[in-house]
């Protein structure tokens, strides 16, 4: 019964990821490394610039290593550039927890922070972490809190030592984002995120 439940969860998550990826008017670029692809769309909305993108690569790291690495929220600052604080603030269960991020944005963008709920699902050769913004009064800084944020990290085993990494992002940064600065971030910004997952520095 548990096996059927887990299979259903994985299928639902994968279906939602695919539906999200297919519904956008993406531009596709290959990063300088020649192997990482980034699809993205920027949409101007009333509350700001909406970032939609999917970055994908492969890495010489095992699924178990990625599981241990990503489950430690302090490691997130190592692959999320300009995010000096990434910490777990509350354990909900073995598969869910709340985390706090502080974003040190480049000028002229405003610094911001966020509280996210991270959900972990693992079944056979697929591991998925979903991070979604939640309302929470934890550690209110003198910055605006990001409210529209959902990212999905999918790790899929290719062989025992190689994993396919797919990072799907859907968020609206706080405040004004210059159009030129936003466009210049692609494809290398998202490519650096997926290529730095698993690093220890």
VOPAGU-2260 file (C-alpha; in pm, 1 decimal, decimal comma):
REM VOPAGU-2260
SITE   aa  ch    i         X         Y         Z
SITE  UNK   A    0       0,0       0,0       0,0
SITE  UNK   A    1     285,6     238,8      88,8
SITE  UNK   A    2     459,3     153,7    -239,9
SITE  UNK   A    3     148,0     249,6    -440,1
SITE  UNK   A    4     116,8     574,2    -241,2
SITE  UNK   A    5     480,2     672,4    -309,8
SITE  UNK   A    6     447,4     589,5    -680,1
SITE  UNK   A    7     138,5     810,0    -701,9
SITE  UNK   A    8     320,5    1098,8    -530,8
SITE  UNK   A    9     616,1    1074,0    -769,2
SITE  UNK   A   10     387,6    1052,8   -1073,6
SITE  UNK   A   11     189,2    1358,4    -958,6
SITE  UNK   A   12     507,6    1558,4    -897,5
SITE  UNK   A   13     660,1    1463,7   -1231,3
SITE  UNK   A   14     334,9    1541,8   -1411,7
SITE  UNK   A   15     312,9    1885,4   -1248,7
SITE  UNK   A   16     677,4    1958,3   -1337,6
SITE  UNK   A   17     622,8    1856,5   -1699,8
SITE  UNK   A   18     299,5    2056,6   -1724,0
SITE  UNK   A   19     475,0    2361,7   -1585,1
SITE  UNK   A   20     766,0    2324,3   -1825,7
SITE  UNK   A   21     545,4    2276,9   -2131,3
SITE  UNK   A   22     310,3    2569,1   -2066,2
SITE  UNK   A   23     571,2    2843,8   -2097,9
SITE  UNK   A   24     698,0    3037,0   -2401,2
SITE  UNK   A   25    1058,9    2950,5   -2331,0
SITE  UNK   A   26    1381,3    3065,5   -2489,8
SITE  UNK   A   27    1642,1    2790,2   -2479,8
SITE  UNK   A   28    2014,8    2844,6   -2438,0
SITE  UNK   A   29    2317,9    2628,4   -2373,7
SITE  UNK   A   30    2561,9    2739,7   -2105,0
SITE  UNK   A   31    2932,0    2795,8   -2168,2
SITE  UNK   A   32    3012,7    2444,7   -2047,3
SITE  UNK   A   33    2834,5    2306,9   -2355,0
SITE  UNK   A   34    2626,8    2053,4   -2160,9
SITE  UNK   A   35    2393,6    2252,3   -1935,1
SITE  UNK   A   36    2069,6    2371,4   -2095,1
SITE  UNK   A   37    1851,6    2652,5   -1966,4
SITE  UNK   A   38    1497,4    2732,0   -2079,1
SITE  UNK   A   39    1351,7    3056,7   -1952,1
SITE  UNK   A   40    1078,3    3317,0   -1980,4
SITE  UNK   A   41    1052,0    3655,0   -1806,5
SITE  UNK   A   42     702,5    3796,2   -1758,6
SITE  UNK   A   43     631,2    4150,8   -1640,6
SITE  UNK   A   44     349,5    4148,9   -1386,7
SITE  UNK   A   45     198,0    4403,4   -1151,2
SITE  UNK   A   46     401,8    4277,7    -854,9
SITE  UNK   A   47     728,2    4258,7   -1051,9
SITE  UNK   A   48     923,7    4043,3   -1296,2
SITE  UNK   A   49     815,6    3679,6   -1290,6
SITE  UNK   A   50    1105,8    3440,8   -1349,4
SITE  UNK   A   51    1025,5    3103,5   -1504,7
SITE  UNK   A   52    1311,9    2873,0   -1597,6
SITE  UNK   A   53    1434,2    2515,0   -1614,0
SITE  UNK   A   54    1806,0    2434,6   -1587,9
SITE  UNK   A   55    1930,5    2083,7   -1655,9
SITE  UNK   A   56    2266,2    1907,9   -1640,5
SITE  UNK   A   57    2432,7    1583,9   -1530,2
SITE  UNK   A   58    2680,6    1546,3   -1244,7
SITE  UNK   A   59    2927,2    1286,6   -1122,6
SITE  UNK   A   60    2753,5    1236,3    -790,2
SITE  UNK   A   61    2530,1     963,8    -652,2
SITE  UNK   A   62    2166,6     999,1    -555,9
SITE  UNK   A   63    2248,6     916,0    -192,3
SITE  UNK   A   64    2519,3    1182,0    -182,2
SITE  UNK   A   65    2277,7    1441,0    -320,8
SITE  UNK   A   66    2014,1    1335,7     -69,2
SITE  UNK   A   67    2248,3    1388,9     225,2
SITE  UNK   A   68    2382,8    1713,2      79,1
SITE  UNK   A   69    2051,0    1877,6      -2,1
SITE  UNK   A   70    1885,4    1765,1     320,3
SITE  UNK   A   71    2136,7    1986,4     504,0
SITE  UNK   A   72    1989,9    2333,0     445,4
SITE  UNK   A   73    2320,4    2500,7     533,8
SITE  UNK   A   74    2458,3    2361,4     206,1
SITE  UNK   A   75    2208,2    2558,7      -2,7
SITE  UNK   A   76    2415,1    2877,9      22,6
SITE  UNK   A   77    2692,5    2692,5    -162,2
SITE  UNK   A   78    2494,2    2669,4    -485,8
SITE  UNK   A   79    2257,6    2965,7    -449,0
SITE  UNK   A   80    2471,5    3268,3    -531,3
SITE  UNK   A   81    2422,5    3581,1    -317,0
SITE  UNK   A   82    2229,7    3385,2     -53,8
SITE  UNK   A   83    2457,2    3409,3     252,4
SITE  UNK   A   84    2202,0    3263,0     494,2
SITE  UNK   A   85    2024,8    2930,6     434,2
SITE  UNK   A   86    1919,0    2755,6     752,8
SITE  UNK   A   87    1663,8    2506,6     876,4
SITE  UNK   A   88    1430,4    2663,2    1130,9
SITE  UNK   A   89    1177,4    2390,1    1204,3
SITE  UNK   A   90    1160,2    2016,3    1143,3
SITE  UNK   A   91     805,7    1916,5    1052,5
SITE  UNK   A   92     883,2    1550,6     980,0
SITE  UNK   A   93    1159,7    1340,9     829,3
SITE  UNK   A   94    1041,8    1455,6     486,8
SITE  UNK   A   95     934,4    1815,8     553,9
SITE  UNK   A   96    1095,6    2117,1     714,1
SITE  UNK   A   97    1088,5    2496,3     719,8
SITE  UNK   A   98    1392,1    2694,0     610,3
SITE  UNK   A   99    1498,9    3056,4     604,9
SITE  UNK   A  100    1694,1    3223,5     322,0
SITE  UNK   A  101    1838,7    3573,2     309,8
SITE  UNK   A  102    1907,9    3713,1     -38,3
SITE  UNK   A  103    2187,2    3969,8     -82,4
SITE  UNK   A  104    2075,7    4111,1    -416,2
SITE  UNK   A  105    2305,3    4309,2    -649,2
SITE  UNK   A  106    2244,7    4682,2    -686,9
SITE  UNK   A  107    1997,1    4826,9    -781,5
SITE  UNK   A  108    1783,1    4537,4    -663,9
SITE  UNK   A  109    1665,3    4520,3    -302,0
SITE  UNK   A  110    1776,8    4259,8     -49,0
SITE  UNK   A  111    1501,6    4025,8      64,4
SITE  UNK   A  112    1434,6    3714,3     265,8
SITE  UNK   A  113    1196,7    3420,7     259,5
SITE  UNK   A  114    1063,1    3133,3     466,6
SITE  UNK   A  115    1007,2    2817,3     264,9
SITE  UNK   A  116     861,1    2475,3     327,3
SITE  UNK   A  117    1075,2    2200,6     177,4
SITE  UNK   A  118     916,6    1866,5      89,4
SITE  UNK   A  119    1127,7    1560,3       9,2
SITE  UNK   A  120    1005,3    1263,5    -196,2
SITE  UNK   A  121    1230,1     968,0    -283,3
SITE  UNK   A  122    1137,6     658,8    -477,9
SITE  UNK   A  123    1370,8     416,0    -652,8
SITE  UNK   A  124    1589,2     623,8    -888,0
SITE  UNK   A  125    1423,3     964,4    -839,2
SITE  UNK   A  126    1464,0    1217,7    -560,0
SITE  UNK   A  127    1261,5    1540,7    -556,5
SITE  UNK   A  128    1280,9    1841,2    -324,7
SITE  UNK   A  129    1012,0    2108,0    -359,7
SITE  UNK   A  130    1059,5    2447,1    -190,2
SITE  UNK   A  131     755,3    2673,3    -158,5
SITE  UNK   A  132     718,7    3012,7      12,0
SITE  UNK   A  133     502,8    3012,3     325,2
SITE  UNK   A  134     373,0    3284,1     555,9
SITE  UNK   A  135     583,6    3298,4     871,2
SITE  UNK   A  136     700,9    3571,0    1108,2
SITE  UNK   A  137    1042,6    3414,0    1168,5
SITE  UNK   A  138    1334,5    3659,5    1196,0
SITE  UNK   A  139    1175,4    3961,9    1032,4
SITE  UNK   A  140    1466,0    4161,7     890,4
SITE  UNK   A  141    1458,6    4519,8     764,6
SITE  UNK   A  142    1387,0    4383,6     417,1
SITE  UNK   A  143    1081,1    4276,6     223,1
SITE  UNK   A  144     984,1    3910,7     232,5
SITE  UNK   A  145     943,3    3720,9     -92,5
SITE  UNK   A  146     593,7    3571,5    -116,4
SITE  UNK   A  147     579,1    3418,4    -465,0
SITE  UNK   A  148     838,2    3140,4    -481,9
SITE  UNK   A  149     829,7    2776,4    -586,6
SITE  UNK   A  150    1129,5    2576,3    -703,6
SITE  UNK   A  151    1167,2    2205,1    -768,0
SITE  UNK   A  152    1494,6    2013,7    -759,8
SITE  UNK   A  153    1468,9    1679,4    -935,4
SITE  UNK   A  154    1756,3    1431,3    -914,8
SITE  UNK   A  155    1734,8    1124,4   -1136,6
SITE  UNK   A  156    1983,4     838,6   -1133,3
SITE  UNK   A  157    2145,4     781,4   -1473,5
SITE  UNK   A  158    2389,9     517,8   -1352,4
SITE  UNK   A  159    2543,2     444,3   -1008,8
SITE  UNK   A  160    2775,7     747,4   -1021,9
SITE  UNK   A  161    2592,3     992,5   -1250,0
SITE  UNK   A  162    2278,1    1189,8   -1173,0
SITE  UNK   A  163    2063,1    1407,1   -1396,5
SITE  UNK   A  164    1978,2    1734,2   -1221,0
SITE  UNK   A  165    1674,4    1940,1   -1320,9
SITE  UNK   A  166    1598,6    2268,8   -1146,3
SITE  UNK   A  167    1255,2    2420,3   -1220,2
SITE  UNK   A  168    1196,2    2772,2   -1089,4
SITE  UNK   A  169     885,8    2991,3   -1063,4
SITE  UNK   A  170     924,9    3307,3    -855,7
SITE  UNK   A  171     890,4    3685,0    -838,3
SITE  UNK   A  172    1184,4    3871,6    -679,8
SITE  UNK   A  173    1106,2    4156,6    -442,5
SITE  UNK   A  174    1108,8    4505,2    -594,1
SITE  UNK   A  175    1234,3    4637,2    -924,7
SITE  UNK   A  176    1448,6    4415,9   -1146,8
SITE  UNK   A  177    1610,4    4597,3   -1442,8
SITE  UNK   A  178    1518,8    4418,4   -1764,1
SITE  UNK   A  179    1879,5    4415,6   -1889,8
SITE  UNK   A  180    2007,8    4270,3   -1561,5
SITE  UNK   A  181    1740,1    4000,6   -1565,0
SITE  UNK   A  182    1820,4    3895,7   -1921,8
SITE  UNK   A  183    2196,0    3896,2   -1860,3
SITE  UNK   A  184    2147,6    3637,5   -1585,7
SITE  UNK   A  185    2059,9    3371,1   -1843,5
SITE  UNK   A  186    2183,6    3110,2   -1909,9
SITE  UNK   A  187    2485,8    3122,1   -1677,7
SITE  UNK   A  188    2298,2    3208,9   -1355,8
SITE  UNK   A  189    2073,7    2901,6   -1348,6
SITE  UNK   A  190    2354,4    2689,3   -1499,2
SITE  UNK   A  191    2580,9    2780,0   -1207,6
SITE  UNK   A  192    2311,5    2672,8    -962,1
SITE  UNK   A  193    2274,2    2321,1   -1101,0
SITE  UNK   A  194    2648,6    2280,1   -1154,3
SITE  UNK   A  195    2729,1    2385,5    -799,0
SITE  UNK   A  196    2481,9    2151,3    -630,6
SITE  UNK   A  197    2694,3    1902,1    -439,0
SITE  UNK   A  198    2994,6    2132,7    -399,5
SITE  UNK   A  199    3145,5    2176,9     -53,9
SITE  UNK   A  200    3288,9    2530,3     -90,6
